[in-house]
Amino acid sequence: MTETRLPLAAAPTGDTRVIAAVSAAHFVSHYFILILPPVFEMVRTEFKVSYTELGFALVAFNVMCAAFQTPAGFLVDRIGARRVLVFGLVTGALALAAAGLVHSFWLFVVLFGLGGLGNSVYHPADYAALSDRVAAERIGRAYSVHTFSGMLGGAAAPATMLFLESQIGWRGAFVASALPGLALAAWLALPGRDVLPARPRAAHDRAAAADSSVRLLTSPVILLNFVFFALFAVFQLGLQNYSAVALAAGYGLPLAAASVALTAYLLLSAIGVLLGGFPVGRISPALLTAAGMLVVAVCTALLATVDLGTVGAVLALGIAGLAGGIAMPARDMIVRAVTPPGQFGKVFGFVTTGFNIAGVVAPVIFGLLMDHGRPGGVFLVVAAACLLSIATVVGGRTPALARPRD
């Protein structure tokens, strides 16, 4: 495998500023994604709508994010990550603040769609900034901190929103939650701010590759990485959203015990992400990713076929979370390795759209399994997705397009 080699000579302090900036943005992104679920009941009561109708707001958010993520990547490669990231922060923050002020439900849904447009910039802008600006020996740890920050933002949202709602109502909570996004955007946009340079470093490569963008994104290796991200999302969505109810329904575990198993998965997944940033510079990212997916497949297959009891379920889900977390920075390194310089925005924007596609399809599959009394099928689907993802890792390591050596 030939890895992308960039003329990076950034000082560690410069790397730290870049990592801090994009990680803060990723924290805000995941916080915004989960701003509605904690106050679902209050918003539904206010607008006098059903749960299904209120779900349209989340559908609008995800559809807009999926539709514009790849175009946002093209824009990042053209004008740089900073301006695109500032746009996303401002758009998302203003949309959510406005959603807290309007009294028309369908305008509320439209504003959530606008929030999805703002959210579409984060993956391409963040990954492009990290890949283009962080020194190669620190890039694995940069990816791990970035992913962990997003997890932290998602974890902070429920408690924060419920506290704010108790003090100033759900409308006030929406408006207050928008302020950190606006503050971060203002900080990044300050004149003379060089944390994220306005233009990509590899401008000379970008111009030469402009005519081959379609060929790049439709090359087998990039398509395999797209499929990998979709399969990875199936595994994450299955365990995050359905493992507790599947354990309770399939093996009679008390819901409290099943929730402990889910907590073990989430906690060890976050720890795994931080740990996973260290070995990627010394061990093949493909090997780390494949090994992680194999461990998750074994753990979930056991959960599907054997009654492990409470302790066994906690251990199995915890180990699956740790292994999956360790694989995440390595997963990102694989994409970086096959991407030509100056193309990081569009490639990461495209492959991470696999998350959104899976977010539409996977809940239907898992929901049908639960509705038809097949809770063990949730774990079998997760195991199958992990095994299939290993095949995409094996085939997804050859550089997408030929590029000159530095």
Helices and strands as residue ranges (DSSP letters): H 12-33, G 37-39, H 40-47, H 51-79, H 81-99, H 105-119, H 122-133, G 136-138, H 139-189, H 203-209, G 210-212, H 213-217, H 220-251, H 255-276, G 279-281, H 285-305, H 309-337, H 344-351, H 353-371, H 375-395
